[in-house]
Each structure stands twice: as structure tokens, then as C-alpha cells.
Amino acid sequence: CRGVGHWLQVAAGRARVRVDGQWREPSTATGYGSSYAGPLHFGLGAATEVELAVEGAPPRRVKADQVVKP
């Protein structure tokens, strides 16, 4: 059985977000008759700290296992 990895959620509105090389862009179009505008979720594996870059702001280091509001 593998252990559970670390994670990071970023509540960045409509901004494009990069976490250690992983890019996410929020979308409210998820399917017919539904939408999702919640935080972006990043799986971090064993990493306990990562570099977070939100479009329009300088990159910064953040700890894993939290919800970040830039």
C-alpha cells in the first residue's frame, strides 16, 4: 500500500496557476448543466514545499497540504 501524497489547493479566481511545473487554468465549463469554480487542486507527491506562481504575481514558496488564496 502506497502512502498518501501531499497536495495544494489554490483559490485564484480566473488566474492561471503554476505549481512546480504543473499548470492549471480554472474553468466553469465542466459539463452540460453544471459548473465548478472551486480551488485548483495539485497533487505534490512527497514534496512538502513548492514554488507557486499565479498569473500577475511574483512566484513564492509555500508549504504543502493547505488551501492558498493569493
CHARMM-style PDB file with segment names, atoms N, HN, CA, C and O in Angstrom:
ATOM      1  N   CYS     1       0.842  -1.177   0.000  1.00  0.00      PROA
ATOM      2  CA  CYS     1       0.000   0.000   0.000  1.00  0.00      PROA
ATOM      3  C   CYS     1       0.888   1.243   0.000  1.00  0.00      PROA
ATOM      4  O   CYS     1       1.774   1.380   0.844  1.00  0.00      PROA
ATOM      5  N   ARG     2       0.647   2.140  -0.946  1.00  0.00      PROA
ATOM      6  HN  ARG     2      -0.072   2.028  -1.632  1.00  0.00      PROA
ATOM      7  CA  ARG     2       1.409   3.380  -1.006  1.00  0.00      PROA
ATOM      8  C   ARG     2       0.825   4.406  -0.056  1.00  0.00      PROA
ATOM      9  O   ARG     2      -0.377   4.414   0.208  1.00  0.00      PROA
ATOM     10  N   GLY     3       1.699   5.281   0.460  1.00  0.00      PROA
ATOM     11  HN  GLY     3       2.675   5.274   0.245  1.00  0.00      PROA
ATOM     12  CA  GLY     3       1.240   6.348   1.338  1.00  0.00      PROA
ATOM     13  C   GLY     3       0.516   7.425   0.554  1.00  0.00      PROA
ATOM     14  O   GLY     3       0.610   7.505  -0.671  1.00  0.00      PROA
ATOM     15  N   VAL     4      -0.186   8.225   1.270  1.00  0.00      PROA
ATOM     16  HN  VAL     4      -0.263   8.160   2.265  1.00  0.00      PROA
ATOM     17  CA  VAL     4      -0.909   9.341   0.650  1.00  0.00      PROA
ATOM     18  C   VAL     4       0.072  10.483   0.426  1.00  0.00      PROA
ATOM     19  O   VAL     4       0.852  10.817   1.318  1.00  0.00      PROA
ATOM     20  N   GLY     5       0.035  11.086  -0.768  1.00  0.00      PROA
ATOM     21  HN  GLY     5      -0.599  10.815  -1.492  1.00  0.00      PROA
ATOM     22  CA  GLY     5       0.930  12.191  -1.091  1.00  0.00      PROA
ATOM     23  C   GLY     5       0.405  13.513  -0.577  1.00  0.00      PROA
ATOM     24  O   GLY     5      -0.723  13.618  -0.094  1.00  0.00      PROA
ATOM     25  N   HSD     6       1.247  14.511  -0.695  1.00  0.00      PROA
ATOM     26  HN  HSD     6       2.163  14.426  -1.087  1.00  0.00      PROA
ATOM     27  CA  HSD     6       0.874  15.863  -0.287  1.00  0.00      PROA
ATOM     28  C   HSD     6       0.092  16.552  -1.400  1.00  0.00      PROA
ATOM     29  O   HSD     6       0.075  16.080  -2.537  1.00  0.00      PROA
ATOM     30  N   TRP     7      -0.547  17.655  -1.074  1.00  0.00      PROA
ATOM     31  HN  TRP     7      -0.533  18.039  -0.151  1.00  0.00      PROA
ATOM     32  CA  TRP     7      -1.424  18.352  -2.015  1.00  0.00      PROA
ATOM     33  C   TRP     7      -1.375  19.848  -1.736  1.00  0.00      PROA
ATOM     34  O   TRP     7      -0.877  20.292  -0.701  1.00  0.00      PROA
ATOM     35  N   LEU     8      -1.905  20.616  -2.688  1.00  0.00      PROA
ATOM     36  HN  LEU     8      -2.310  20.255  -3.529  1.00  0.00      PROA
ATOM     37  CA  LEU     8      -2.063  22.056  -2.527  1.00  0.00      PROA
ATOM     38  C   LEU     8      -3.299  22.468  -3.313  1.00  0.00      PROA
ATOM     39  O   LEU     8      -3.489  22.034  -4.449  1.00  0.00      PROA
ATOM     40  N   GLN     9      -4.136  23.298  -2.715  1.00  0.00      PROA
ATOM     41  HN  GLN     9      -3.982  23.650  -1.792  1.00  0.00      PROA
ATOM     42  CA  GLN     9      -5.272  23.872  -3.428  1.00  0.00      PROA
ATOM     43  C   GLN     9      -5.064  25.377  -3.501  1.00  0.00      PROA
ATOM     44  O   GLN     9      -4.668  26.013  -2.524  1.00  0.00      PROA
ATOM     45  N   VAL    10      -5.341  25.942  -4.689  1.00  0.00      PROA
ATOM     46  HN  VAL    10      -5.662  25.426  -5.483  1.00  0.00      PROA
ATOM     47  CA  VAL    10      -5.135  27.375  -4.913  1.00  0.00      PROA
ATOM     48  C   VAL    10      -6.446  28.001  -5.360  1.00  0.00      PROA
ATOM     49  O   VAL    10      -6.976  27.658  -6.417  1.00  0.00      PROA
ATOM     50  N   ALA    11      -6.967  28.917  -4.556  1.00  0.00      PROA
ATOM     51  HN  ALA    11      -6.536  29.196  -3.698  1.00  0.00      PROA
ATOM     52  CA  ALA    11      -8.185  29.656  -4.889  1.00  0.00      PROA
ATOM     53  C   ALA    11      -7.752  30.958  -5.558  1.00  0.00      PROA
ATOM     54  O   ALA    11      -7.555  31.972  -4.888  1.00  0.00      PROA
ATOM     55  N   ALA    12      -7.605  30.925  -6.894  1.00  0.00      PROA
ATOM     56  HN  ALA    12      -7.765  30.102  -7.438  1.00  0.00      PROA
ATOM     57  CA  ALA    12      -7.018  32.051  -7.618  1.00  0.00      PROA
ATOM     58  C   ALA    12      -7.997  32.741  -8.550  1.00  0.00      PROA
ATOM     59  O   ALA    12      -7.576  33.464  -9.453  1.00  0.00      PROA
ATOM     60  N   GLY    13      -9.273  32.538  -8.356  1.00  0.00      PROA
ATOM     61  HN  GLY    13      -9.615  31.950  -7.623  1.00  0.00      PROA
ATOM     62  CA  GLY    13     -10.241  33.160  -9.246  1.00  0.00      PROA
ATOM     63  C   GLY    13     -10.091  32.635 -10.665  1.00  0.00      PROA
ATOM     64  O   GLY    13     -10.191  31.430 -10.894  1.00  0.00      PROA
ATOM     65  N   ARG    14      -9.852  33.531 -11.625  1.00  0.00      PROA
ATOM     66  HN  ARG    14      -9.771  34.511 -11.439  1.00  0.00      PROA
ATOM     67  CA  ARG    14      -9.710  33.119 -13.027  1.00  0.00      PROA
ATOM     68  C   ARG    14      -8.256  33.124 -13.491  1.00  0.00      PROA
ATOM     69  O   ARG    14      -8.001  32.979 -14.686  1.00  0.00      PROA
ATOM     70  N   ALA    15      -7.302  33.285 -12.586  1.00  0.00      PROA
ATOM     71  HN  ALA    15      -7.509  33.402 -11.615  1.00  0.00      PROA
ATOM     72  CA  ALA    15      -5.893  33.371 -12.957  1.00  0.00      PROA
ATOM     73  C   ALA    15      -5.305  31.998 -13.271  1.00  0.00      PROA
ATOM     74  O   ALA    15      -5.721  30.984 -12.710  1.00  0.00      PROA
ATOM     75  N   ARG    16      -4.337  31.987 -14.172  1.00  0.00      PROA
ATOM     76  HN  ARG    16      -3.999  32.811 -14.627  1.00  0.00      PROA
ATOM     77  CA  ARG    16      -3.588  30.776 -14.493  1.00  0.00      PROA
ATOM     78  C   ARG    16      -2.557  30.547 -13.387  1.00  0.00      PROA
ATOM     79  O   ARG    16      -1.935  31.500 -12.917  1.00  0.00      PROA
ATOM     80  N   VAL    17      -2.368  29.287 -12.967  1.00  0.00      PROA
ATOM     81  HN  VAL    17      -2.873  28.513 -13.349  1.00  0.00      PROA
ATOM     82  CA  VAL    17      -1.536  28.975 -11.816  1.00  0.00      PROA
ATOM     83  C   VAL    17      -0.509  27.902 -12.184  1.00  0.00      PROA
ATOM     84  O   VAL    17      -0.825  26.944 -12.888  1.00  0.00      PROA
ATOM     85  N   ARG    18       0.742  28.078 -11.692  1.00  0.00      PROA
ATOM     86  HN  ARG    18       0.999  28.857 -11.120  1.00  0.00      PROA
ATOM     87  CA  ARG    18       1.779  27.057 -11.856  1.00  0.00      PROA
ATOM     88  C   ARG    18       2.294  26.663 -10.485  1.00  0.00      PROA
ATOM     89  O   ARG    18       2.616  27.516  -9.658  1.00  0.00      PROA
ATOM     90  N   VAL    19       2.369  25.352 -10.254  1.00  0.00      PROA
ATOM     91  HN  VAL    19       2.107  24.660 -10.927  1.00  0.00      PROA
ATOM     92  CA  VAL    19       2.952  24.814  -9.035  1.00  0.00      PROA
ATOM     93  C   VAL    19       4.018  23.803  -9.453  1.00  0.00      PROA
ATOM     94  O   VAL    19       3.693  22.731  -9.963  1.00  0.00      PROA
ATOM     95  N   ASP    20       5.291  24.143  -9.237  1.00  0.00      PROA
ATOM     96  HN  ASP    20       5.555  25.014  -8.823  1.00  0.00      PROA
ATOM     97  CA  ASP    20       6.421  23.273  -9.605  1.00  0.00      PROA
ATOM     98  C   ASP    20       6.254  22.588 -10.959  1.00  0.00      PROA
ATOM     99  O   ASP    20       6.395  21.370 -11.059  1.00  0.00      PROA
ATOM    100  N   GLY    21       5.956  23.357 -11.989  1.00  0.00      PROA
ATOM    101  HN  GLY    21       5.842  24.347 -11.908  1.00  0.00      PROA
ATOM    102  CA  GLY    21       5.873  22.816 -13.340  1.00  0.00      PROA
ATOM    103  C   GLY    21       4.497  22.342 -13.769  1.00  0.00      PROA
ATOM    104  O   GLY    21       4.293  22.076 -14.954  1.00  0.00      PROA
ATOM    105  N   GLN    22       3.554  22.227 -12.862  1.00  0.00      PROA
ATOM    106  HN  GLN    22       3.720  22.442 -11.899  1.00  0.00      PROA
ATOM    107  CA  GLN    22       2.181  21.838 -13.200  1.00  0.00      PROA
ATOM    108  C   GLN    22       1.357  23.106 -13.426  1.00  0.00      PROA
ATOM    109  O   GLN    22       1.292  23.972 -12.552  1.00  0.00      PROA
ATOM    110  N   TRP    23       0.731  23.214 -14.592  1.00  0.00      PROA
ATOM    111  HN  TRP    23       0.783  22.511 -15.301  1.00  0.00      PROA
ATOM    112  CA  TRP    23      -0.108  24.380 -14.898  1.00  0.00      PROA
ATOM    113  C   TRP    23      -1.573  24.017 -14.774  1.00  0.00      PROA
ATOM    114  O   TRP    23      -1.976  22.923 -15.168  1.00  0.00      PROA
ATOM    115  N   ARG    24      -2.380  24.924 -14.228  1.00  0.00      PROA
ATOM    116  HN  ARG    24      -2.052  25.813 -13.908  1.00  0.00      PROA
ATOM    117  CA  ARG    24      -3.826  24.771 -14.179  1.00  0.00      PROA
ATOM    118  C   ARG    24      -4.451  26.118 -14.517  1.00  0.00      PROA
ATOM    119  O   ARG    24      -3.920  27.174 -14.173  1.00  0.00      PROA
ATOM    120  N   GLU    25      -5.581  26.058 -15.194  1.00  0.00      PROA
ATOM    121  HN  GLU    25      -6.013  25.201 -15.474  1.00  0.00      PROA
ATOM    122  CA  GLU    25      -6.344  27.257 -15.503  1.00  0.00      PROA
ATOM    123  C   GLU    25      -7.794  26.962 -15.157  1.00  0.00      PROA
ATOM    124  O   GLU    25      -8.368  26.013 -15.690  1.00  0.00      PROA
ATOM    125  N   PRO    26      -8.403  27.757 -14.270  1.00  0.00      PROA
ATOM    126  CA  PRO    26      -9.779  27.470 -13.861  1.00  0.00      PROA
ATOM    127  C   PRO    26     -10.759  27.580 -15.021  1.00  0.00      PROA
ATOM    128  O   PRO    26     -10.583  28.388 -15.933  1.00  0.00      PROA
ATOM    129  N   SER    27     -11.786  26.756 -14.964  1.00  0.00      PROA
ATOM    130  HN  SER    27     -11.929  26.099 -14.224  1.00  0.00      PROA
ATOM    131  CA  SER    27     -12.827  26.776 -15.986  1.00  0.00      PROA
ATOM    132  C   SER    27     -14.165  26.519 -15.314  1.00  0.00      PROA
ATOM    133  O   SER    27     -14.272  25.664 -14.435  1.00  0.00      PROA
ATOM    134  N   THR    28     -15.164  27.246 -15.720  1.00  0.00      PROA
ATOM    135  HN  THR    28     -15.077  27.941 -16.434  1.00  0.00      PROA
ATOM    136  CA  THR    28     -16.505  26.991 -15.188  1.00  0.00      PROA
ATOM    137  C   THR    28     -17.279  26.047 -16.089  1.00  0.00      PROA
ATOM    138  O   THR    28     -18.422  25.708 -15.782  1.00  0.00      PROA
ATOM    139  N   ALA    29     -16.685  25.614 -17.195  1.00  0.00      PROA
ATOM    140  HN  ALA    29     -15.757  25.889 -17.444  1.00  0.00      PROA
ATOM    141  CA  ALA    29     -17.355  24.710 -18.136  1.00  0.00      PROA
ATOM    142  C   ALA    29     -16.915  23.281 -17.869  1.00  0.00      PROA
ATOM    143  O   ALA    29     -15.859  22.867 -18.347  1.00  0.00      PROA
ATOM    144  N   THR    30     -17.707  22.509 -17.109  1.00  0.00      PROA
ATOM    145  HN  THR    30     -18.565  22.845 -16.720  1.00  0.00      PROA
ATOM    146  CA  THR    30     -17.346  21.133 -16.803  1.00  0.00      PROA
ATOM    147  C   THR    30     -18.280  20.126 -17.446  1.00  0.00      PROA
ATOM    148  O   THR    30     -17.936  18.948 -17.543  1.00  0.00      PROA
ATOM    149  N   GLY    31     -19.412  20.545 -17.872  1.00  0.00      PROA
ATOM    150  HN  GLY    31     -19.691  21.502 -17.793  1.00  0.00      PROA
ATOM    151  CA  GLY    31     -20.342  19.612 -18.499  1.00  0.00      PROA
ATOM    152  C   GLY    31     -21.720  20.229 -18.631  1.00  0.00      PROA
ATOM    153  O   GLY    31     -21.977  21.329 -18.143  1.00  0.00      PROA
ATOM    154  N   TYR    32     -22.589  19.511 -19.292  1.00  0.00      PROA
ATOM    155  HN  TYR    32     -22.380  18.618 -19.689  1.00  0.00      PROA
ATOM    156  CA  TYR    32     -23.938  20.019 -19.533  1.00  0.00      PROA
ATOM    157  C   TYR    32     -24.657  20.281 -18.215  1.00  0.00      PROA
ATOM    158  O   TYR    32     -24.787  19.384 -17.382  1.00  0.00      PROA
ATOM    159  N   GLY    33     -25.118  21.506 -18.031  1.00  0.00      PROA
ATOM    160  HN  GLY    33     -25.012  22.235 -18.707  1.00  0.00      PROA
ATOM    161  CA  GLY    33     -25.922  21.860 -16.864  1.00  0.00      PROA
ATOM    162  C   GLY    33     -25.153  21.932 -15.557  1.00  0.00      PROA
ATOM    163  O   GLY    33     -25.769  21.968 -14.492  1.00  0.00      PROA
ATOM    164  N   SER    34     -23.821  21.955 -15.603  1.00  0.00      PROA
ATOM    165  HN  SER    34     -23.321  21.926 -16.469  1.00  0.00      PROA
ATOM    166  CA  SER    34     -23.067  22.038 -14.358  1.00  0.00      PROA
ATOM    167  C   SER    34     -21.860  22.948 -14.535  1.00  0.00      PROA
ATOM    168  O   SER    34     -21.459  23.267 -15.655  1.00  0.00      PROA
ATOM    169  N   SER    35     -21.295  23.355 -13.415  1.00  0.00      PROA
ATOM    170  HN  SER    35     -21.620  23.096 -12.506  1.00  0.00      PROA
ATOM    171  CA  SER    35     -20.075  24.157 -13.455  1.00  0.00      PROA
ATOM    172  C   SER    35     -19.327  23.971 -12.147  1.00  0.00      PROA
ATOM    173  O   SER    35     -19.881  23.494 -11.156  1.00  0.00      PROA
ATOM    174  N   TYR    36     -18.050  24.358 -12.164  1.00  0.00      PROA
ATOM    175  HN  TYR    36     -17.601  24.746 -12.968  1.00  0.00      PROA
ATOM    176  CA  TYR    36     -17.209  24.260 -10.973  1.00  0.00      PROA
ATOM    177  C   TYR    36     -16.236  25.421 -10.973  1.00  0.00      PROA
ATOM    178  O   TYR    36     -15.499  25.599 -11.943  1.00  0.00      PROA
ATOM    179  N   ALA    37     -16.213  26.200  -9.938  1.00  0.00      PROA
ATOM    180  HN  ALA    37     -16.812  26.055  -9.150  1.00  0.00      PROA
ATOM    181  CA  ALA    37     -15.294  27.336  -9.845  1.00  0.00      PROA
ATOM    182  C   ALA    37     -14.528  27.295  -8.531  1.00  0.00      PROA
ATOM    183  O   ALA    37     -14.108  28.334  -8.021  1.00  0.00      PROA
ATOM    184  N   GLY    38     -14.346  26.106  -7.986  1.00  0.00      PROA
ATOM    185  HN  GLY    38     -14.687  25.262  -8.400  1.00  0.00      PROA
ATOM    186  CA  GLY    38     -13.659  25.950  -6.708  1.00  0.00      PROA
ATOM    187  C   GLY    38     -12.152  26.076  -6.843  1.00  0.00      PROA
ATOM    188  O   GLY    38     -11.661  26.399  -7.924  1.00  0.00      PROA
ATOM    189  N   PRO    39     -11.407  25.830  -5.777  1.00  0.00      PROA
ATOM    190  CA  PRO    39      -9.952  25.929  -5.827  1.00  0.00      PROA
ATOM    191  C   PRO    39      -9.355  24.904  -6.790  1.00  0.00      PROA
ATOM    192  O   PRO    39      -9.915  23.827  -6.993  1.00  0.00      PROA
ATOM    193  N   LEU    40      -8.215  25.253  -7.378  1.00  0.00      PROA
ATOM    194  HN  LEU    40      -7.760  26.128  -7.213  1.00  0.00      PROA
ATOM    195  CA  LEU    40      -7.475  24.327  -8.237  1.00  0.00      PROA
ATOM    196  C   LEU    40      -6.686  23.374  -7.351  1.00  0.00      PROA
ATOM    197  O   LEU    40      -6.062  23.809  -6.383  1.00  0.00      PROA
ATOM    198  N   HSD    41      -6.703  22.087  -7.662  1.00  0.00      PROA
ATOM    199  HN  HSD    41      -7.211  21.733  -8.448  1.00  0.00      PROA
ATOM    200  CA  HSD    41      -6.042  21.070  -6.837  1.00  0.00      PROA
ATOM    201  C   HSD    41      -4.783  20.570  -7.534  1.00  0.00      PROA
ATOM    202  O   HSD    41      -4.810  20.247  -8.722  1.00  0.00      PROA
ATOM    203  N   PHE    42      -3.675  20.509  -6.786  1.00  0.00      PROA
ATOM    204  HN  PHE    42      -3.653  20.772  -5.821  1.00  0.00      PROA
ATOM    205  CA  PHE    42      -2.404  19.996  -7.291  1.00  0.00      PROA
ATOM    206  C   PHE    42      -1.936  18.851  -6.402  1.00  0.00      PROA
ATOM    207  O   PHE    42      -1.860  19.007  -5.184  1.00  0.00      PROA
ATOM    208  N   GLY    43      -1.624  17.710  -6.993  1.00  0.00      PROA
ATOM    209  HN  GLY    43      -1.686  17.583  -7.983  1.00  0.00      PROA
ATOM    210  CA  GLY    43      -1.007  16.611  -6.270  1.00  0.00      PROA
ATOM    211  C   GLY    43       0.496  16.833  -6.236  1.00  0.00      PROA
ATOM    212  O   GLY    43       1.106  17.078  -7.277  1.00  0.00      PROA
ATOM    213  N   LEU    44       1.103  16.752  -5.062  1.00  0.00      PROA
ATOM    214  HN  LEU    44       0.608  16.553  -4.216  1.00  0.00      PROA
ATOM    215  CA  LEU    44       2.517  17.088  -4.901  1.00  0.00      PROA
ATOM    216  C   LEU    44       3.408  15.891  -4.613  1.00  0.00      PROA
ATOM    217  O   LEU    44       4.627  16.042  -4.543  1.00  0.00      PROA
ATOM    218  N   GLY    45       2.836  14.711  -4.445  1.00  0.00      PROA
ATOM    219  HN  GLY    45       1.845  14.588  -4.501  1.00  0.00      PROA
ATOM    220  CA  GLY    45       3.658  13.546  -4.117  1.00  0.00      PROA
ATOM    221  C   GLY    45       4.330  13.724  -2.774  1.00  0.00      PROA
ATOM    222  O   GLY    45       3.670  14.024  -1.780  1.00  0.00      PROA
ATOM    223  N   ALA    46       5.648  13.540  -2.737  1.00  0.00      PROA
ATOM    224  HN  ALA    46       6.185  13.296  -3.545  1.00  0.00      PROA
ATOM    225  CA  ALA    46       6.402  13.624  -1.484  1.00  0.00      PROA
ATOM    226  C   ALA    46       6.819  15.050  -1.124  1.00  0.00      PROA
ATOM    227  O   ALA    46       7.319  15.278  -0.022  1.00  0.00      PROA
ATOM    228  N   ALA    47       6.623  16.013  -2.027  1.00  0.00      PROA
ATOM    229  HN  ALA    47       6.216  15.827  -2.921  1.00  0.00      PROA
ATOM    230  CA  ALA    47       7.067  17.397  -1.785  1.00  0.00      PROA
ATOM    231  C   ALA    47       6.298  18.031  -0.632  1.00  0.00      PROA
ATOM    232  O   ALA    47       5.073  17.935  -0.571  1.00  0.00      PROA
ATOM    233  N   THR    48       7.014  18.677   0.276  1.00  0.00      PROA
ATOM    234  HN  THR    48       8.010  18.755   0.226  1.00  0.00      PROA
ATOM    235  CA  THR    48       6.386  19.361   1.402  1.00  0.00      PROA
ATOM    236  C   THR    48       6.390  20.878   1.242  1.00  0.00      PROA
ATOM    237  O   THR    48       5.749  21.589   2.015  1.00  0.00      PROA
ATOM    238  N   GLU    49       7.117  21.373   0.230  1.00  0.00      PROA
ATOM    239  HN  GLU    49       7.637  20.794  -0.398  1.00  0.00      PROA
ATOM    240  CA  GLU    49       7.158  22.794  -0.090  1.00  0.00      PROA
ATOM    241  C   GLU    49       7.353  22.925  -1.595  1.00  0.00      PROA
ATOM    242  O   GLU    49       8.135  22.179  -2.183  1.00  0.00      PROA
ATOM    243  N   VAL    50       6.647  23.871  -2.229  1.00  0.00      PROA
ATOM    244  HN  VAL    50       6.011  24.478  -1.752  1.00  0.00      PROA
ATOM    245  CA  VAL    50       6.709  24.037  -3.681  1.00  0.00      PROA
ATOM    246  C   VAL    50       6.742  25.509  -4.054  1.00  0.00      PROA
ATOM    247  O   VAL    50       6.479  26.385  -3.230  1.00  0.00      PROA
ATOM    248  N   GLU    51       7.074  25.761  -5.326  1.00  0.00      PROA
ATOM    249  HN  GLU    51       7.287  25.049  -5.995  1.00  0.00      PROA
ATOM    250  CA  GLU    51       7.023  27.126  -5.843  1.00  0.00      PROA
ATOM    251  C   GLU    51       5.667  27.355  -6.480  1.00  0.00      PROA
ATOM    252  O   GLU    51       5.250  26.596  -7.356  1.00  0.00      PROA
ATOM    253  N   LEU    52       4.975  28.402  -6.043  1.00  0.00      PROA
ATOM    254  HN  LEU    52       5.313  29.018  -5.331  1.00  0.00      PROA
ATOM    255  CA  LEU    52       3.659  28.770  -6.545  1.00  0.00      PROA
ATOM    256  C   LEU    52       3.779  30.051  -7.352  1.00  0.00      PROA
ATOM    257  O   LEU    52       4.320  31.046  -6.869  1.00  0.00      PROA
ATOM    258  N   ALA    53       3.272  30.028  -8.589  1.00  0.00      PROA
ATOM    259  HN  ALA    53       2.833  29.220  -8.981  1.00  0.00      PROA
ATOM    260  CA  ALA    53       3.258  31.220  -9.432  1.00  0.00      PROA
ATOM    261  C   ALA    53       1.835  31.432  -9.933  1.00  0.00      PROA
ATOM    262  O   ALA    53       1.289  30.594 -10.651  1.00  0.00      PROA
ATOM    263  N   VAL    54       1.247  32.545  -9.553  1.00  0.00      PROA
ATOM    264  HN  VAL    54       1.690  33.226  -8.970  1.00  0.00      PROA
ATOM    265  CA  VAL    54      -0.089  32.920 -10.004  1.00  0.00      PROA
ATOM    266  C   VAL    54       0.079  34.046 -11.007  1.00  0.00      PROA
ATOM    267  O   VAL    54       0.823  34.997 -10.769  1.00  0.00      PROA
ATOM    268  N   GLU    55      -0.619  33.932 -12.132  1.00  0.00      PROA
ATOM    269  HN  GLU    55      -1.224  33.159 -12.324  1.00  0.00      PROA
ATOM    270  CA  GLU    55      -0.523  34.928 -13.200  1.00  0.00      PROA
ATOM    271  C   GLU    55      -0.686  36.336 -12.633  1.00  0.00      PROA
ATOM    272  O   GLU    55      -1.666  36.631 -11.949  1.00  0.00      PROA
ATOM    273  N   GLY    56       0.286  37.201 -12.925  1.00  0.00      PROA
ATOM    274  HN  GLY    56       1.082  36.962 -13.481  1.00  0.00      PROA
ATOM    275  CA  GLY    56       0.227  38.587 -12.474  1.00  0.00      PROA
ATOM    276  C   GLY    56       0.891  38.846 -11.132  1.00  0.00      PROA
ATOM    277  O   GLY    56       0.878  39.980 -10.652  1.00  0.00      PROA
ATOM    278  N   ALA    57       1.479  37.809 -10.505  1.00  0.00      PROA
ATOM    279  HN  ALA    57       1.489  36.888 -10.894  1.00  0.00      PROA
ATOM    280  CA  ALA    57       2.145  37.975  -9.209  1.00  0.00      PROA
ATOM    281  C   ALA    57       3.493  37.248  -9.247  1.00  0.00      PROA
ATOM    282  O   ALA    57       3.644  36.277  -9.989  1.00  0.00      PROA
ATOM    283  N   PRO    58       4.469  37.701  -8.463  1.00  0.00      PROA
ATOM    284  CA  PRO    58       5.771  37.024  -8.450  1.00  0.00      PROA
ATOM    285  C   PRO    58       5.671  35.640  -7.806  1.00  0.00      PROA
ATOM    286  O   PRO    58       4.830  35.433  -6.932  1.00  0.00      PROA
ATOM    287  N   PRO    59       6.514  34.687  -8.224  1.00  0.00      PROA
ATOM    288  CA  PRO    59       6.500  33.347  -7.615  1.00  0.00      PROA
ATOM    289  C   PRO    59       6.885  33.408  -6.146  1.00  0.00      PROA
ATOM    290  O   PRO    59       7.584  34.323  -5.709  1.00  0.00      PROA
ATOM    291  N   ARG    60       6.417  32.418  -5.387  1.00  0.00      PROA
ATOM    292  HN  ARG    60       5.849  31.675  -5.742  1.00  0.00      PROA
ATOM    293  CA  ARG    60       6.779  32.336  -3.964  1.00  0.00      PROA
ATOM    294  C   ARG    60       6.764  30.880  -3.525  1.00  0.00      PROA
ATOM    295  O   ARG    60       6.140  30.036  -4.168  1.00  0.00      PROA
ATOM    296  N   ARG    61       7.448  30.592  -2.434  1.00  0.00      PROA
ATOM    297  HN  ARG    61       7.955  31.278  -1.912  1.00  0.00      PROA
ATOM    298  CA  ARG    61       7.470  29.249  -1.869  1.00  0.00      PROA
ATOM    299  C   ARG    61       6.312  29.109  -0.879  1.00  0.00      PROA
ATOM    300  O   ARG    61       6.044  30.015  -0.089  1.00  0.00      PROA
ATOM    301  N   VAL    62       5.624  27.952  -0.933  1.00  0.00      PROA
ATOM    302  HN  VAL    62       5.841  27.216  -1.575  1.00  0.00      PROA
ATOM    303  CA  VAL    62       4.529  27.694   0.006  1.00  0.00      PROA
ATOM    304  C   VAL    62       4.634  26.256   0.526  1.00  0.00      PROA
ATOM    305  O   VAL    62       5.179  25.379  -0.144  1.00  0.00      PROA
ATOM    306  N   LYS    63       4.115  26.036   1.705  1.00  0.00      PROA
ATOM    307  HN  LYS    63       3.672  26.748   2.250  1.00  0.00      PROA
ATOM    308  CA  LYS    63       4.060  24.695   2.304  1.00  0.00      PROA
ATOM    309  C   LYS    63       2.925  23.906   1.695  1.00  0.00      PROA
ATOM    310  O   LYS    63       1.933  24.478   1.244  1.00  0.00      PROA
ATOM    311  N   ALA    64       3.067  22.585   1.679  1.00  0.00      PROA
ATOM    312  HN  ALA    64       3.873  22.119   2.044  1.00  0.00      PROA
ATOM    313  CA  ALA    64       2.046  21.681   1.135  1.00  0.00      PROA
ATOM    314  C   ALA    64       0.890  21.537   2.117  1.00  0.00      PROA
ATOM    315  O   ALA    64       0.950  22.017   3.249  1.00  0.00      PROA
ATOM    316  N   ASP    65      -0.172  20.859   1.655  1.00  0.00      PROA
ATOM    317  HN  ASP    65      -0.220  20.469   0.735  1.00  0.00      PROA
ATOM    318  CA  ASP    65      -1.328  20.476   2.472  1.00  0.00      PROA
ATOM    319  C   ASP    65      -2.096  21.665   3.033  1.00  0.00      PROA
ATOM    320  O   ASP    65      -2.403  21.719   4.224  1.00  0.00      PROA
ATOM    321  N   GLN    66      -2.401  22.616   2.155  1.00  0.00      PROA
ATOM    322  HN  GLN    66      -2.151  22.573   1.188  1.00  0.00      PROA
ATOM    323  CA  GLN    66      -3.191  23.784   2.561  1.00  0.00      PROA
ATOM    324  C   GLN    66      -3.929  24.360   1.366  1.00  0.00      PROA
ATOM    325  O   GLN    66      -3.633  24.028   0.219  1.00  0.00      PROA
ATOM    326  N   VAL    67      -4.894  25.227   1.647  1.00  0.00      PROA
ATOM    327  HN  VAL    67      -5.135  25.496   2.580  1.00  0.00      PROA
ATOM    328  CA  VAL    67      -5.581  25.985   0.612  1.00  0.00      PROA
ATOM    329  C   VAL    67      -4.986  27.387   0.636  1.00  0.00      PROA
ATOM    330  O   VAL    67      -4.989  28.049   1.674  1.00  0.00      PROA
ATOM    331  N   VAL    68      -4.469  27.847  -0.525  1.00  0.00      PROA
ATOM    332  HN  VAL    68      -4.467  27.309  -1.368  1.00  0.00      PROA
ATOM    333  CA  VAL    68      -3.814  29.143  -0.633  1.00  0.00      PROA
ATOM    334  C   VAL    68      -4.735  30.106  -1.367  1.00  0.00      PROA
ATOM    335  O   VAL    68      -5.329  29.761  -2.388  1.00  0.00      PROA
ATOM    336  N   LYS    69      -4.844  31.323  -0.832  1.00  0.00      PROA
ATOM    337  HN  LYS    69      -4.360  31.603  -0.002  1.00  0.00      PROA
ATOM    338  CA  LYS    69      -5.587  32.396  -1.505  1.00  0.00      PROA
ATOM    339  C   LYS    69      -4.581  33.493  -1.833  1.00  0.00      PROA
ATOM    340  O   LYS    69      -4.220  34.285  -0.962  1.00  0.00      PROA
ATOM    341  N   PRO    70      -4.125  33.543  -3.091  1.00  0.00      PROA
ATOM    342  CA  PRO    70      -3.079  34.518  -3.446  1.00  0.00      PROA
ATOM    343  C   PRO    70      -3.552  35.953  -3.390  1.00  0.00      PROA
ATOM    344  OT1 PRO    70      -2.777  36.869  -3.664  1.00  0.00      PROA
TER     345      PRO     70
END
